[in-house]
Amino acid sequence: MPTLWPKPIVLALGENGEDVTIDSTEAASWAMIEDWPMEDGEVLDKALLICADVVRGKRKDEEARKAFLEAAIEAGIAIRQT
């Protein structure tokens, strides 16, 4: 079972720009793989690697959350709540 982040992140990432709540490293990984508006990006690639490290127990969830936020900024996704 994924560890939930203490502060979920809400992004305008849905099909028609509707809000999507990301509340775990696993959810962040899937959002970046499946729903991201860009295929490549330096920050995106870094965030995916950090999320993979968290799943393997090599990093902390907070690192993945921070990297996910940075990837959202890189992609120009509207952040509704952090």
Secondary structure, DSSP 8 states (H G I E B T S, - for coil): ---EEEEEEEEE-STTS-EEEEEEHHHHHHIIIII-S-S--HHHHHHHHHHHHHHTTSS-HHHHHHHHHHHHHHHT--EEE-
